[in-house]
Amino acid sequence: MQTSVTFKNLDPSDHLKAYVQNKLNKLDKLLDNPAEANVVLSVEKIWHIAEIKVTGDRLNINCREKTNDMYSSIDMALDKLEAQIKKSKQKIKNHRSGSRVDYKETQSLNEAVSGLQTEEKTEPQIRVQTIDFKPMDIEEASMQIELVPDNFIVFTNSRTDQVNVLYRRKDGDLGLIQPLG
């Protein structure tokens, strides 16, 4: 990576220049194509400011950081720069793939998700069904249960005016659920 370091209101230091170039060369591994970095190190009152601009093929990233120490300003600016480069590369990668999804990736993802679902205890699905229960006596409800496809019938008991459930048991007999009182 071509790097140019400029000093403003600060004595030029070969050590600072080498420090910046060394750090930027580590970031060069993240870039696909050659890039150029312009670094401006300046001091304003008590603030040490590091400004870095990286330009390259389809890449234009700027970052600026100011602290009380020049080295920490450089490090923080380079951290921001690294995050922006990664974000830019991810954005380009997502854009290039478009809405197309690799079939193998989708299949392996579905297998992983289904594997997780079998390992975890899943909550039972609750099916909601609205019914219209009519007032009738128990004998009439036992005749009605033979006509409905369900194994139960909900009705209002005409003698007690309470909601009851008549259901078909596994042994073929009928069971009645009624509230206390």
C-alpha positions in Angstrom: 0.0 0.0 0.0 1.3 3.4 -0.9 1.3 5.6 2.1 1.9 9.3 2.5 2.2 10.8 5.9 1.7 14.5 6.5 2.4 16.4 9.8 0.6 19.6 10.8 1.6 21.6 13.8 3.8 18.7 14.7 7.5 17.9 14.3 8.0 15.2 11.6 9.0 12.0 13.2 10.4 8.9 11.4 9.2 6.7 14.3 5.5 7.9 13.9 5.8 7.6 10.1 7.1 4.0 10.4 4.5 3.2 13.0 1.7 4.3 10.7 3.1 2.5 7.6 3.6 -0.7 9.6 0.0 -0.6 10.8 -1.4 0.2 7.4 0.6 -2.7 5.8 -1.2 -5.0 8.2 -4.5 -3.7 6.9 -3.3 -4.1 3.3 -4.1 -7.8 3.6 -7.8 -7.0 3.9 -7.8 -5.2 0.5 -8.1 -7.1 -2.7 -6.6 -4.4 -5.0 -3.8 -1.9 -4.5 -4.8 1.1 -2.5 -3.3 4.5 -1.6 -3.4 5.9 2.0 -3.1 9.5 2.9 -2.4 10.1 6.6 -2.5 13.5 8.2 -1.2 13.7 11.8 -1.9 17.0 13.5 -2.0 18.7 16.9 -4.6 21.3 17.9 -4.4 22.7 21.4 -4.4 19.5 23.5 -5.8 17.2 20.8 -3.7 14.8 18.8 -5.6 14.1 15.6 -5.1 11.3 13.1 -6.9 11.4 9.8 -6.6 8.6 7.3 -8.0 8.4 3.8 -7.8 5.2 1.8 -8.6 5.2 -1.9 -8.5 2.3 -4.3 -10.5 0.4 -6.8 -14.2 0.9 -5.8 -13.0 2.0 -2.3 -13.0 5.4 -0.7 -12.8 5.4 3.1 -12.1 8.2 5.5 -11.7 8.1 9.2 -10.7 10.6 11.9 -9.9 10.2 15.5 -8.7 12.6 18.2 -7.3 11.9 21.7 -4.7 13.2 24.1 -2.1 10.8 22.7 -1.0 10.5 19.0 -0.4 6.7 19.1 -3.8 6.1 20.6 -5.4 8.4 17.9 -3.6 6.4 15.2 -4.7 3.1 16.7 -8.3 4.1 17.1 -8.4 5.5 13.6 -7.0 2.3 12.2 -9.5 0.3 14.1 -12.3 2.4 12.5 -10.6 2.0 9.1 -10.5 -1.8 9.5 -14.2 -2.0 10.5 -15.1 0.2 7.5 -13.0 -1.9 5.1 -14.7 -5.1 6.4 -18.1 -3.6 6.1 -17.4 -2.4 2.6 -16.1 -5.8 1.5 -19.2 -7.5 3.0 -21.5 -5.0 1.2 -19.8 -5.7 -2.1 -19.9 -9.4 -1.5 -23.7 -9.3 -0.7 -24.3 -7.1 -3.7 -22.5 -9.4 -6.1 -24.4 -12.4 -4.9 -27.7 -10.6 -5.3 -30.7 -12.6 -4.3 -29.2 -15.8 -5.6 -28.5 -18.3 -2.8 -26.3 -21.3 -3.3 -28.4 -24.4 -3.1 -25.8 -26.4 -1.1 -25.6 -23.6 1.5 -29.4 -23.5 1.8 -29.6 -27.2 2.1 -26.9 -27.4 4.8 -28.5 -24.5 6.7 -31.9 -26.2 6.6 -30.3 -29.4 7.9 -28.5 -27.5 10.7 -31.8 -25.8 11.7 -33.7 -29.1 11.6 -31.0 -30.8 13.6 -31.3 -28.0 16.2 -35.0 -28.4 16.3 -34.8 -32.1 17.0 -32.3 -31.6 19.8 -34.3 -28.9 21.5 -37.7 -29.5 23.1 -40.2 -27.8 20.9 -43.4 -26.4 22.3 -46.5 -28.1 21.0 -48.5 -26.4 18.4 -51.8 -25.1 19.6 -54.7 -25.3 17.2 -57.5 -22.8 18.0 -61.0 -23.8 16.9 -64.1 -21.7 17.7 -67.3 -23.6 18.3 -70.9 -22.8 18.9 -72.2 -24.8 21.9 -76.0 -25.2 22.2 -78.0 -25.9 25.3 -78.9 -29.6 25.4 -79.1 -32.4 27.8 -76.5 -35.3 28.1 -78.6 -37.8 26.2 -78.9 -35.4 23.2 -75.2 -34.7 23.3 -74.4 -38.4 23.2 -76.5 -38.7 20.0 -74.8 -35.6 18.6 -71.3 -36.9 19.2 -72.0 -39.8 16.8 -72.8 -37.2 14.0 -69.7 -35.0 14.4 -66.2 -36.0 13.1 -64.5 -34.9 16.3 -64.0 -37.1 19.4 -65.7 -34.5 21.6 -68.6 -32.1 21.7 -69.0 -29.0 23.8 -72.5 -28.0 25.0 -74.4 -26.1 27.6 -76.1 -28.6 29.9 -79.8 -27.5 29.8 -80.4 -28.8 33.4 -77.4 -26.9 35.1 -76.7 -24.1 32.6 -73.0 -24.9 32.7 -70.6 -25.7 29.9 -69.9 -29.5 29.6 -67.6 -31.5 27.4 -68.7 -35.0 26.2 -65.8 -37.0 24.7 -65.2 -40.4 23.2 -62.7 -42.5 25.2 -60.1 -44.9 23.8 -62.1 -47.9 24.9 -65.2 -46.6 23.0 -67.3 -45.4 25.9 -68.1 -41.8 26.5 -66.7 -39.4 29.2 -68.2 -36.3 30.5 -66.3 -33.2 31.8 -68.4 -30.8 33.9 -67.4 -28.0 36.3 -67.7 -28.4 40.1 -70.6 -26.7 41.8 
